[in-house]
Amino acid sequence: MIAKDRQRRLLHLVRERGAASVVELAAEMRVSQATVRRDLVELDANGELVRTYGGAVVSAVDEKPFHVSSIEDFELKDAVAERAAALVPDGAVVLLDIGTTTPLLARRLRGRPVTVITGNLGVLDELRDDDAVKLVLLGGVLRRNYQSLVGTLTENALRQLNADLFFLTCTGVRPNGHVVDDMAVETPIKQAMVQSATQVVLLAPETKFPGTGTLRVTTLEEVDVLVTTSGAPERSLSTVLQSDGKVITA
């Protein structure tokens, strides 16, 4: 099988399943894992899929749009964003995660002498015209529907950075304390951001308990500050407090 035909078949398999590992792709196509990895690198570079650790997922053109689901959801996230913004001192270097809560936080940083690092294009839209904020945009593959930059370029850039605060979002917080996400392509970016910051601030309104998702990003024990709303379960709040973390209720 020539390279183009093999890559076409590989792309079809990933799109059909949403995500696939190198191991299963190699077995399905009866080629070596090294060959699959080379093909994934090329397809990722072309923006046709997104390479992840051990495999690949569909690119943004195959995904559903990312949005705030209701007025109530917006109000909870906006309240969390307001309390979170108060944690940022002048001169701080902050990492802002993907999602719909962090642009609301970015809006409250306008006019502040801070440095904001992000792969979230919603944050870019909020701060692009603000001369007071130093804005650093991470590179990577553009997920148009999710307005974010992901992939190996993003991860490599994060390894060179050190931030004072990382404002982390998630799709769920499990009763066992696991902070999870439901996007395989986003999880390694979030994990890299956790490693690149001195303090991790989790932005999780009550609707995130337990939320959705199976991919562990971090745990409540490793979170320095949890910013949430009044409906969050006491068990989760206690987990943060018992690990010397701080809880802020919006």
N, C-alpha and C positions, 0 to 999 in steps of 0.2 A: 504494500500500500504506500503510495507516494505521500509526502509530508502534508500537502494541502488536503488531500482526501482524508487522511488520518485526523488532522485537526478539525475538519468539518464534522467528522463522526464524533470526536471528543466533545466538541462544542454542543452538538445535539444531545449527547448523554447528560451533560451538566445542566442544560436548560430543561431537559425532560424531568430531572430529579430535583432541581433547585440547588443541589450541592452534591459533590462526590469526592471521594478520597482518591489519592494516587493509586493506592493498592487496588481498589475496585475497578478503576478505569483501566489499569494495566491488565487486569484479569479479563475484563470484558472485551478489550480490543486485542488481546494476545500479543502485547508488546511489552518491553521492559519498563520498569518504573522510571528509569533514567530518561527514556524516550518521552514518557508522559510528562515528566517534570519540565523537559525542554519545551515541549509543546505548550504547556501551561504558561511558561514564562513569556513565550511569543504572543499567545492569545491575550494575556494580561496586558502586555505592552501595547497591543492594538485596541484595548478597551472592550474586547468582545466577551470577556468574563473577568472575574476577580480572583486572583490566586490567593489562597490562604495557607496557613501552616498545615501541610499534609494533604492538600487538595485544592478545590476551587468551588466557587459559588457563582450564581448567575449575576450578570451585570445589571446596572440600574434599569435598563430598558425593559427588563422582564419583571420588575418589582412594582408593587403597589405604592401609591404616593404616601408620604409621611405627613400627618397633620394632627392638630388638636381635635379630639373627637367630639367635644361638646363645650358649651359655654361654662358649665360647671368645672370641667376639666381645665379649661383655660384659667378660670379664677383661682383654682388651687395652685396651678403652676405659677401664676403671676404672684401669688402671695409668697410662695417659696422663693421665687427669684428676688423679691424685694428684701426679704430677710437675708438672703445669701449675699446680696450686694454690699450689705453693711459690714460683712466680714473682710472686705478688701481694703487694706490701707493704701494710702497714697504711696507710689513708688513700687508697688507690688508687681510681680510677674505672675500672671494667672493663665492656666490652661482651661479652655472652655470646650466641653464635650459636644458631640453631635446631639440632635434632638430639638424639641420645641421650647424647652425651658431655658436653655442657655442664651438664646437670642433675647429673651425677656430680661435676663440678668445683664446681658451686654448693653441693652438700652439704658440701664441704670448706671452704667459706667461711663456714659458719654460725658465729656468734659473733665474727666478725671485724669491725673498724671499717672497712668498705669500702663503696663505692657500686657497685651492680650495675645495669646497664641492659640490658634484654633484650626480645625479642618472643617468647620461648620460655616457654610456659605450664608446661612441666616444671620450669623454673628457678623460676617463681613458686610452684609447689607446694612446692619445697624451702625457700624463703626467706620465704614469706608470714608466718610467725609469729615470725620472728627479729628482735628489736628492735635488735640490734647492726648489722645490715646495712641500709643505705638502699637500697631497691629502687625502681627506675624502670621502669615498664612502658610500652613503646612502643605507640601506637595502631595501628589497621589493621583489615583484614578477617580474621576468625577462620577458620583452616583447622582444623576440629575433629579430623579424623583425624591431622593432623600436629602438633596442639597448638602452633600458631604464629600470629603476626599478620603480615600482609603487605599490600602495596598502596601506593598513593600517599601515604596518611596516614603510613605507617611511614617511607617514604623522606623525606618532608618533615620529620618529627621528627628524623631522623638528621642532616639538614643543619644543625640548630641545636645539635648536641652535639659535645663533644670529650672523648674518653676517653684514659686512659693506655695501656690494653691492650685489644686486641680478640682474643678467642679464637675463631678461625675453624675451622669444620668443612667437610668436603667429601665428595663421593662418589668422587673419584679424583684421583690425581696422576700425570700422564703422564710418560713418559720424557723428553720435551722440556722438562719443568719447568712445564707448565701445570697449575694447580690448578683442577679443574673440578667442576661440579655437574650433576645431571640434571633439575633442576626450574627451568623458566623463570621461575616466579613467585618463587622464592627468590633467584635470581642477582642481580637489581638490589639487593635488600636487603643481601646480602653485600658487594657492591661499594660500597654507600653506607657500610657499617660500616667497611670498609677505609679509606675516605677520612676517617672520623670519629675515627680513633685514631692516637696517636703511634707505637705499636708494634703489629705484627700477629704473633700467635702461632698457628701452624697446628697443630691437633690431628689427627694423621694416623697411626693405627697401621698396621702393615705390610700389612694387608688393603686399604688404600686405594691401594696401588701395584701395578698401574695403576688398579684400581677401575673405575668406570663414569662416564659423563657426557660431554657434548660442549660444555657452556657454560662458557667460561673466566671464572673469578672473578678470579684474579690469577696470579702466577707465583712460583716458588720464589725467584727473584732479589729479589722484593719482600717476601719474608717475613723478619721480624727473628729469629724463633725457630721452629724446627720441633721439636715434641715427638712422638716416634714410638716404635716398639718395635724389637727387635733384628733383625727380618726385613726391614727397609726396605732398598732397594737402595743400594749405595755411590754410584752415579752421582748419585742425587737428593740424598744427604747432601752430596756434594762441591759440588753446585750452590749449596746454601745457604751452605756455608762459604766458597766462592770469592767470594760476594757480600757478605762480612763479616757473615753471619748466624750464628746459634748453633744447634747441634743438641743436643737432650737425648734420650737413649734410656732409656725406662722399663724 
